[in-house]
Amino acid sequence: MHGFFVSLTLTFWAEMGDKTQFLAMAFAARYKIRHVLLGIAWAIALVLLLSVGIGHYLSRWVPVGWTQVLAAISFFAFGVWTLLENETPGGEEVEGRRIHPIWRIGTVFFLAEIGDKTMFAAMTLATAWGWFPVWVGSSIGMAAADALGLWFGMGLLQKIPEKVMKAISAACFFGFAAWSAWQARHSF
């Protein structure tokens, strides 16, 4: 149980002010809360499972700088997408198919966490206490921190018009893109 509590506490505090907390806030202002919660949940579970399972092996083959470059490009693309999209009630049309917001939100969260400090913290903790307690503790800690971002985002939605929130969301994505590019520059 020690590994569970250490992982939960460390991950919770590591996520305070992290980009995924702000992503939760931005998505809560634009999508139904159940879609955001489900999208965040599957992304957290998957990224942390990868972290404790095989993440430390990937770090030997893919330099951190390249994952940060990929994150920067992805965040920039999501910022443009946010500005250009027209919201449809059940999801988005892409080549005749609907993409449900749960998958879109989860994908953004997953990409945001690849190469992030939470991923590396989970990998490190798993070497000392085993993968399962670290996975569960880290997942709960990260979900709790992101829930604070969600709660704050829901409050913003009631006070700020949707167009303004769309611009704020896009600005967040562009900011994350710039930050990831800056980190990548220092990794090479």
Rosetta silent file (secondary structure, phi, psi, omega in degrees, C-alpha in Angstrom):
SEQUENCE: MHGFFVSLTLTFWAEMGDKTQFLAMAFAARYKIRHVLLGIAWAIALVLLLSVGIGHYLSRWVPVGWTQVLAAISFFAFGVWTLLENETPGGEEVEGRRIHPIWRIGTVFFLAEIGDKTMFAAMTLATAWGWFPVWVGSSIGMAAADALGLWFGMGLLQKIPEKVMKAISAACFFGFAAWSAWQARHSF
SCORE:     score description
SCORE:     0.000 S_00000001
   1 L     0.000  -22.242 -179.462    0.000    0.000    0.000 S_00000001
   2 H   -61.011  -44.125  178.760    2.967    2.313    0.489 S_00000001
   3 H   -61.636  -37.653  177.842    3.582    2.430   -3.282 S_00000001
   4 H   -61.630  -51.214 -176.365   -0.089    3.262   -3.880 S_00000001
   5 H   -68.880  -37.872  176.930   -0.100    6.210   -1.447 S_00000001
   6 H   -63.814  -44.300  179.989    3.269    7.553   -2.579 S_00000001
   7 H   -64.579  -44.024  179.601    2.133    7.393   -6.222 S_00000001
   8 H   -60.152  -49.839 -177.341   -1.220    9.006   -5.485 S_00000001
   9 H   -65.864  -48.114 -178.368    0.318   11.879   -3.515 S_00000001
  10 H   -62.275  -44.300 -178.608    3.239   12.506   -5.847 S_00000001
  11 H   -67.053  -42.507  178.926    1.082   12.415   -8.985 S_00000001
  12 H   -56.157  -50.129 -177.378   -1.598   14.676   -7.500 S_00000001
  13 H   -73.041  -30.440  176.802    0.914   17.380   -6.618 S_00000001
  14 H   -66.544  -28.656 -178.826    2.868   16.945   -9.852 S_00000001
  15 H   -82.346  -15.312 -179.382   -0.343   17.639  -11.791 S_00000001
  16 L   -61.436  118.332 -179.276   -1.133   20.887   -9.971 S_00000001
  17 L    78.951    6.526  179.630   -0.795   23.574  -12.620 S_00000001
  18 L   -77.349  162.066 -176.363    0.147   21.014  -15.282 S_00000001
  19 H   -60.316  -33.961 -178.788   -1.083   21.359  -18.852 S_00000001
  20 H   -69.435  -28.174  175.302   -3.612   18.522  -18.542 S_00000001
  21 H   -65.850  -40.060  177.021   -5.314   20.312  -15.672 S_00000001
  22 H   -71.603  -33.259  174.956   -5.762   23.326  -17.946 S_00000001
  23 H   -63.472  -41.733  177.212   -6.889   21.051  -20.766 S_00000001
  24 H   -59.255  -42.705  179.001   -9.580   19.650  -18.471 S_00000001
  25 H   -62.862  -44.967 -179.324  -10.682   23.178  -17.720 S_00000001
  26 H   -65.104  -43.465  179.607  -10.801   24.111  -21.402 S_00000001
  27 H   -68.338  -34.553  179.102  -12.711   20.978  -22.395 S_00000001
  28 H   -64.155  -27.479  179.462  -15.178   21.376  -19.510 S_00000001
  29 L   -80.624  -10.480 -175.318  -16.078   24.754  -20.910 S_00000001
  30 L  -120.138  -24.668 -173.686  -16.863   23.291  -24.344 S_00000001
  31 L  -123.511  165.282  175.732  -18.164   19.729  -23.927 S_00000001
  32 L   -62.685  142.345 -174.888  -20.624   17.804  -21.795 S_00000001
  33 H   -61.047  -36.943 -179.493  -19.118   16.916  -18.442 S_00000001
  34 H   -66.665  -34.509  177.044  -19.681   13.171  -18.889 S_00000001
  35 H   -66.589  -41.193  179.772  -17.771   13.242  -22.195 S_00000001
  36 H   -66.069  -45.367 -179.646  -14.871   15.057  -20.556 S_00000001
  37 H   -61.326  -45.166  179.872  -14.804   12.683  -17.587 S_00000001
  38 H   -67.984  -39.609  177.542  -14.863    9.564  -19.762 S_00000001
  39 H   -63.196  -44.512  178.397  -12.267   10.959  -22.161 S_00000001
  40 H   -64.518  -42.850 -175.910   -9.948   11.891  -19.323 S_00000001
  41 H   -60.451  -48.887 -177.677  -10.476    8.555  -17.566 S_00000001
  42 H   -68.906  -34.647  179.969   -9.478    6.320  -20.475 S_00000001
  43 H   -67.247  -43.698  179.177   -6.521    8.528  -21.365 S_00000001
  44 H   -61.390  -49.681 -178.551   -5.197    8.585  -17.800 S_00000001
  45 H   -59.095  -44.062 -177.275   -5.579    4.832  -17.381 S_00000001
  46 H   -70.003  -47.589 -176.534   -3.881    4.082  -20.693 S_00000001
  47 H   -65.654  -36.807  179.282   -0.987    6.517  -20.459 S_00000001
  48 H   -76.560  -30.636  173.891   -0.129    5.487  -16.915 S_00000001
  49 H   -64.854  -43.372  175.525   -0.438    1.798  -17.739 S_00000001
  50 H   -62.052  -39.209 -178.790    1.998    2.342  -20.591 S_00000001
  51 H   -60.874  -48.257 -176.454    4.228    4.312  -18.258 S_00000001
  52 H   -80.541  -21.448 -177.735    4.528    1.599  -15.650 S_00000001
  53 H   -87.513  -59.359 -173.479    4.523   -1.244  -18.169 S_00000001
  54 H  -128.028   -2.211 -175.688    6.749   -0.366  -21.078 S_00000001
  55 H   -56.376  -40.117 -178.373    7.502    3.369  -20.810 S_00000001
  56 H   -67.143  -25.809  176.392   10.997    2.946  -19.425 S_00000001
  57 H   -75.282  -37.511  179.318   11.940    0.800  -22.438 S_00000001
  58 H   -63.816  -33.346 -178.754   10.646    3.371  -24.903 S_00000001
  59 H   -64.455  -20.121  176.794   12.802    6.072  -23.343 S_00000001
  60 H   -76.892  -27.165 -174.813   15.851    4.124  -24.502 S_00000001
  61 H  -102.505  -29.830 -177.896   14.719    4.217  -28.151 S_00000001
  62 L  -117.493  112.566  179.687   12.889    7.532  -28.532 S_00000001
  63 L   -62.129  146.039 -179.150   14.691   10.602  -27.207 S_00000001
  64 H   -55.749  -36.904 -179.529   12.604   12.918  -25.027 S_00000001
  65 H   -56.994  -39.761 -179.322   13.247   15.772  -27.458 S_00000001
  66 H   -71.322  -35.013  176.039   11.382   13.993  -30.252 S_00000001
  67 H   -67.555  -33.671  177.417    8.356   13.295  -28.068 S_00000001
  68 H   -70.052  -35.523  175.478    8.295   16.984  -27.162 S_00000001
  69 H   -63.534  -45.601  177.639    8.447   17.940  -30.865 S_00000001
  70 H   -60.026  -41.904  177.995    5.497   15.629  -31.544 S_00000001
  71 H   -63.391  -41.889  179.754    3.599   17.193  -28.630 S_00000001
  72 H   -62.277  -45.267  179.137    4.292   20.720  -29.922 S_00000001
  73 H   -63.532  -43.004 -179.627    3.024   19.870  -33.405 S_00000001
  74 H   -63.412  -46.038 -179.724   -0.049   18.135  -31.973 S_00000001
  75 H   -63.021  -39.943  177.590   -0.947   21.032  -29.667 S_00000001
  76 H   -61.771  -45.301  179.199   -0.589   23.520  -32.511 S_00000001
  77 H   -61.887  -40.145  178.290   -2.863   21.370  -34.695 S_00000001
  78 H   -66.876  -33.523  176.517   -5.428   21.104  -31.882 S_00000001
  79 H   -64.828  -45.242  177.111   -5.359   24.901  -31.478 S_00000001
  80 H   -63.206  -44.561 -179.876   -6.084   25.417  -35.171 S_00000001
  81 H   -58.365  -42.800  179.563   -8.739   22.703  -35.056 S_00000001
  82 H   -61.418  -41.511 -179.486  -10.413   24.410  -32.090 S_00000001
  83 H   -70.656  -33.165 -173.960  -10.599   27.722  -33.932 S_00000001
  84 H   -93.313  -16.421 -172.661  -11.898   26.244  -37.186 S_00000001
  85 L   -73.428  150.355  168.759  -14.342   23.628  -35.972 S_00000001
  86 L  -112.107  121.472 -175.750  -18.106   23.903  -36.034 S_00000001
  87 L   -71.258  133.552  173.957  -19.592   21.961  -33.157 S_00000001
  88 L  -112.784  152.962 -173.503  -22.189   19.334  -34.036 S_00000001
  89 L   -58.623  -40.767 -173.239  -24.533   17.841  -31.426 S_00000001
  90 L  -103.103   -2.894 -176.843  -23.322   14.230  -31.497 S_00000001
  91 L   149.672 -164.413 -177.893  -19.714   14.571  -32.501 S_00000001
  92 E  -114.775  142.586  177.420  -17.664   15.766  -35.440 S_00000001
  93 E   -85.098  125.611  175.557  -17.946   14.711  -39.056 S_00000001
  94 E  -138.541  112.053  179.463  -14.695   13.466  -40.525 S_00000001
  95 L    51.269   45.284  176.867  -14.795   11.733  -43.900 S_00000001
  96 L    79.242    0.047  178.907  -18.416   10.666  -43.382 S_00000001
  97 E  -114.816  154.637  175.665  -17.779    9.304  -39.864 S_00000001
  98 E   -97.391  134.052  173.479  -18.563   10.835  -36.526 S_00000001
  99 E  -105.859  115.079 -177.885  -15.781   11.269  -33.994 S_00000001
 100 L   -70.902  143.413  179.415  -17.278   11.292  -30.533 S_00000001
 101 H   -56.266  -29.705  178.717  -15.943   13.936  -28.139 S_00000001
 102 H   -59.059  -41.563 -178.995  -14.861   11.203  -25.691 S_00000001
 103 H   -72.381  -39.195  179.437  -12.293    9.952  -28.216 S_00000001
 104 H   -64.680  -49.038 -179.461  -11.135   13.438  -29.147 S_00000001
 105 H   -61.420  -46.756  179.986  -10.717   14.539  -25.524 S_00000001
 106 H   -61.645  -39.890  179.311   -8.998   11.292  -24.553 S_00000001
 107 H   -64.082  -43.337  178.190   -6.625   11.492  -27.507 S_00000001
 108 H   -61.796  -45.344  178.386   -5.593   15.043  -26.609 S_00000001
 109 H   -61.855  -44.826  179.953   -5.016   14.016  -22.989 S_00000001
 110 H   -58.322  -49.547 -179.822   -3.059   10.950  -24.019 S_00000001
 111 H   -63.540  -35.954 -179.938   -0.794   12.986  -26.310 S_00000001
 112 H   -64.346  -31.139 -176.513   -0.391   15.672  -23.654 S_00000001
 113 H   -89.249  -15.857  178.571    0.937   13.132  -21.168 S_00000001
 114 L   -64.093  122.186  179.931    3.398   11.369  -23.467 S_00000001
 115 L    78.586    8.917 -178.785    6.841   12.413  -22.266 S_00000001
 116 L   -85.662  166.528 -177.649    5.381   14.433  -19.372 S_00000001
 117 H   -61.564  -32.189  178.924    6.703   14.441  -15.819 S_00000001
 118 H   -64.075  -39.658  179.527    3.805   12.279  -14.625 S_00000001
 119 H   -62.820  -45.925 -179.319    4.771    9.556  -17.076 S_00000001
 120 H   -69.711  -35.318  176.878    8.376    9.590  -15.916 S_00000001
 121 H   -63.478  -44.095  179.305    7.374    9.710  -12.255 S_00000001
 122 H   -63.283  -40.511  178.455    5.170    6.630  -12.712 S_00000001
 123 H   -61.435  -44.275 -178.535    7.990    4.789  -14.498 S_00000001
 124 H   -66.066  -45.747 -179.773   10.400    5.592  -11.675 S_00000001
 125 H   -63.321  -35.048 -178.835    7.970    4.653   -8.909 S_00000001
 126 H   -65.347  -26.113  177.936    7.127    1.354  -10.624 S_00000001
 127 H   -70.994  -24.924 -178.452   10.747    0.241  -10.335 S_00000001
 128 H   -95.711  -34.216 -171.940   10.526    0.510   -6.551 S_00000001
 129 H  -123.806    4.609  179.490    6.975   -0.626   -5.739 S_00000001
 130 L    90.788  156.229 -170.551    5.668   -2.616   -8.697 S_00000001
 131 H   -72.436  -39.303 -171.990    3.432   -1.655  -11.579 S_00000001
 132 H   -68.397  -52.616  179.477   -0.073   -2.252  -10.169 S_00000001
 133 H   -63.867  -33.242  178.333   -0.091   -0.112   -6.994 S_00000001
 134 H   -69.335  -41.894  178.930    1.774    2.639   -8.843 S_00000001
 135 H   -61.311  -49.241 -177.923   -0.667    2.510  -11.780 S_00000001
 136 H   -66.101  -47.771 -179.003   -3.753    2.692   -9.549 S_00000001
 137 H   -62.548  -44.176  178.888   -2.311    5.361   -7.216 S_00000001
 138 H   -65.100  -40.569  179.854   -1.014    7.513  -10.072 S_00000001
 139 H   -63.011  -44.558  179.554   -4.299    7.219  -11.968 S_00000001
 140 H   -66.851  -42.321  179.085   -6.353    8.312   -8.959 S_00000001
 141 H   -62.553  -43.108  179.842   -3.959   11.161   -8.147 S_00000001
 142 H   -68.755  -41.582  178.627   -3.987   12.459  -11.703 S_00000001
 143 H   -62.058  -40.217  179.512   -7.774   12.137  -12.008 S_00000001
 144 H   -64.259  -43.396  179.201   -8.249   14.091   -8.766 S_00000001
 145 H   -65.394  -42.721  179.924   -5.986   16.916   -9.946 S_00000001
 146 H   -69.846  -27.787  176.467   -7.669   17.079  -13.349 S_00000001
 147 H   -64.166  -33.826  175.348  -11.098   17.045  -11.676 S_00000001
 148 H   -62.789  -41.016  175.785  -10.158   20.352  -10.047 S_00000001
 149 H   -63.564  -39.173  177.449   -9.487   21.749  -13.537 S_00000001
 150 H   -62.479  -48.040 -178.788  -12.829   20.380  -14.703 S_00000001
 151 H   -59.693  -43.158  179.244  -14.706   21.948  -11.823 S_00000001
 152 H   -65.334  -41.344  178.988  -13.076   25.321  -12.464 S_00000001
 153 H   -63.116  -37.236  178.840  -13.826   25.082  -16.218 S_00000001
 154 H   -63.774  -37.762  177.472  -17.510   24.387  -15.573 S_00000001
 155 H   -66.286  -36.537  177.830  -17.745   27.597  -13.576 S_00000001
 156 H   -64.798  -37.556 -177.198  -16.167   29.564  -16.399 S_00000001
 157 H   -58.625  -33.812 -178.471  -18.712   28.268  -18.909 S_00000001
 158 H   -74.501  -18.411 -174.822  -21.525   29.944  -17.001 S_00000001
 159 H  -111.014  -19.228 -174.062  -19.807   33.347  -17.102 S_00000001
 160 L  -119.391  133.267  178.870  -17.985   33.484  -20.448 S_00000001
 161 L   -60.740  153.633 -176.275  -19.585   33.232  -23.926 S_00000001
 162 H   -58.423  -40.046  179.765  -18.772   30.138  -26.017 S_00000001
 163 H   -61.083  -40.635  179.114  -16.848   32.153  -28.653 S_00000001
 164 H   -67.305  -42.814  178.201  -14.572   33.585  -26.000 S_00000001
 165 H   -63.040  -35.874  177.394  -14.027   30.136  -24.448 S_00000001
 166 H   -62.042  -43.028  178.733  -13.189   28.782  -27.909 S_00000001
 167 H   -66.762  -40.094  178.119  -10.524   31.468  -28.273 S_00000001
 168 H   -64.714  -43.254  178.401   -9.204   30.791  -24.762 S_00000001
 169 H   -60.341  -46.155  178.903   -9.062   27.035  -25.478 S_00000001
 170 H   -61.597  -41.779  178.771   -7.173   27.634  -28.723 S_00000001
 171 H   -62.026  -38.337  176.442   -4.787   29.986  -26.911 S_00000001
 172 H   -61.057  -46.096  179.226   -4.137   27.260  -24.311 S_00000001
 173 H   -61.458  -43.877  178.749   -3.298   24.783  -27.060 S_00000001
 174 H   -64.080  -37.521  176.265   -0.982   27.293  -28.758 S_00000001
 175 H   -63.424  -42.730  177.029    0.675   28.003  -25.416 S_00000001
 176 H   -64.905  -36.048  177.289    1.239   24.281  -24.837 S_00000001
 177 H   -63.143  -45.486  179.425    2.652   24.000  -28.353 S_00000001
 178 H   -64.175  -42.107  179.434    5.110   26.821  -27.664 S_00000001
 179 H   -63.644  -44.961  179.009    6.062   25.331  -24.286 S_00000001
 180 H   -62.948  -39.851  177.877    6.625   21.853  -25.801 S_00000001
 181 H   -64.878  -40.258  178.304    8.730   23.383  -28.594 S_00000001
 182 H   -63.672  -43.572  177.762   10.776   25.302  -26.010 S_00000001
 183 H   -63.951  -40.207  179.797   11.351   22.102  -24.006 S_00000001
 184 H   -62.873  -39.029 -179.886   12.305   20.223  -27.182 S_00000001
 185 H   -59.183  -36.760 -179.679   14.856   22.913  -28.032 S_00000001
 186 H   -81.185  -12.500 -178.557   16.571   22.275  -24.707 S_00000001
 187 H   -86.754  -16.148 -177.155   16.483   18.496  -25.191 S_00000001
 188 L   -97.119    0.000    0.000   18.669   18.435  -28.273 S_00000001
